[in-house]
Amino acid sequence: MVGLSFALTVALTPQKVIFDCDIADDIDDTYAMALLTRVPNIKILGVTTVFGDTAGRAKVAAKLLQSFDRGDIPIYPGRSSAVPHRPQFEWAKEFSAKSIKPEPAIDFMKREIERSPGQITIIAVGPLTNVSDLITKYPEVKTKIGKIVIMGGSFYVGYNNQAPASGEWNIYCDTKAAQTVFDSGVSVTAAGLDVTTMMQFDDSMQTKLTAYNTKGTSAIAELKQLWGAKDTPTLYDPVAVAYGTRFKFSTEEKVHLTVDEKGVTHITPGSPSVTILVKPQRKEFLEWYEAMFAPKGSAEYRLAIAKRQAN
Ligand SMILES: [Ca+2]
């Protein structure tokens, strides 16, 4: 029975996740963070914010997490830079919470990685500034990071889902950071435009999500209204959250990547170092995404979480 109890312990140990995001510009970080709160058996160690007004982003993150009854998750702003505000910042302008911590994002990441070597998944869905800062300032953590899953890159198609690849926003915003992460030797998987740009969350799906009528789905609807009442969200970042928590809707290739100054990620000769996702299952992913917000006891939710893979 020792073997069985060991297997059960492994299966029940929550996956440890750090979520690094640039919430409050495009709307997909909002959908991604909401999704993360719905994944069972994970321990969200903390959220870090990256790019531009990281303190303002932390407020939006804190308020959204509170809407999903996860006000317990700490948030650590990363290095800030001068980038203009977009409308979602208004939603949390007056918001304050003890969950927003003064400790720098990369110090929090280092502390948690050293506490759980090899066990932590970093899901990074903004420019790679924080992750690059982490491994540049503290290179000793590189061998202790479990894996990094990013939304970023464009390998065979651009934003229009046609060849050629084009500069993808997260990579474009900090090309040097992206190359540093790709060359780090850490296990990196990239959900780029090839598996994300076709993930439009249309009006009928949004209506179904809002009909769950929870504080969380209402918060998503409010943020979506501020972002663009008539626009259709593309769920770029949720694809990385899904993969990072072992829900797979694509296939994989291992490649060597070179980032150019326009943020295009070229597949170049060299030892394969980054896993890229290709061949997206569009319909399956979008239906699964919506089902993850069904009530936790429902058959729809149970079917959705049953798609999680063992590793
Ligand atoms: Ca993002």
Residues whose N, C-alpha, C, O or C-beta is under 5 A from the ligand:
A	BS01	CA	D22 D29 V125 G126 D237
